[in-house]
Amino acid sequence: MPAPLHIPTPLLASRPLSLATGRTVWLKMEALQPSGSFKLRGIGLACQTYQARGARRFVASSGGNAGLAVACAGRQLGVPVTVVVPQTTTARALDLLRLEGAEVIVHGASWQEAHAHALSLLDPARDAMLHPFDDPLLWQGHASMVDEVAAAGLVPDAVVLAVGGGGLLSGVAEGMRRHGWDGVPILAVETAGAASFHAATLAGRPVPLDRIDSVATSLGARQVCEQAVQWWRERPVRSLRVSDASALRACEQFLADHRVLVEPACGAALAAVYDAEHAEALAGCQRVLVIVCGGATATLAQIRAWAAQ
Ligand SMILES: *Cc1c(COP(=O)(O)O)cnc(C)c1O
């Protein structure tokens, strides 16, 4: 395998969070990946693999961190990238995609329409389509963050992460299996308006939400992947829902404590630790590892405007 496109990230013991919670809170700082989120781990590996199999262009239909990771990977590999995004995509996200050198096509009122257009552009002989969360190569790449934690000598009592479509959850669980951590619970956090994993745990299988209503846009998958539910069947995975307000407060507090701005999607995971109201979910856990998944698409002005609403 060639050198990975992601970087190893710092593992920090958070003094402010540890004092506030009476536990030792460890932070895996995926916000520091070159693309701004953990997604570069899995998407980087998938892009390298598809290039080795002959792909000459990468196509994506995400205006969020998945699209940014594809653009970043394509730039590093010298492979052209086309990202089709809906008209609702923010100017900030369009700027970031163009900064990475991607061709950006704005098409359709919703993600479904943008995605259908992306599929219509696909030439199977030379293009690879990158899915944002449902691809075993993504999970394999995401798992590398657990290898780094294990190499640092930390075995946590619980791992806290955000869940959107379930790619991060599937990758972290895969990494934990490699290191014999199947007994260590995962706390899978999402906002109440984007609770597709919670819905799946109630139904016992992935089910589509009628709609998404949350500022945590990166958690806005209407349905989680089957693999995420499979992990929930096989090992301890607890579902926790937090409010948008709580996720936004956690973004502000994390910025004050650690000088890093993250999206509300990541704020949701941090809220599980910051908010005393959720302490029950981590009862008995002394060493808690939080995956600071990051996210590049929200500005501080946007986070404050949402909080003011
Ligand atoms: C994609 C993303 C998530 C959710 O990951 P899934 O693999 O979809 O569950 C969480 N936070 C950020 C910042 C993301 O970009």
The ligand as an ORCA input file, in Angstrom:
! r2SCAN-3c Opt
* xyz 0 1
  C     -19.657     12.582      7.986
  C     -19.536     13.193      9.316
  C     -20.116     12.620     10.461
  C     -20.939     11.371     10.407
  O     -20.246     10.278      9.877
  P     -21.044      9.038      9.273
  O     -19.979      8.168      8.744
  O     -21.954      9.571      8.205
  O     -21.807      8.434     10.400
  C     -19.930     13.252     11.660
  N     -19.234     14.391     11.758
  C     -18.658     14.973     10.695
  C     -17.910     16.240     10.869
  C     -18.796     14.399      9.439
  O     -18.229     14.979      8.382
*
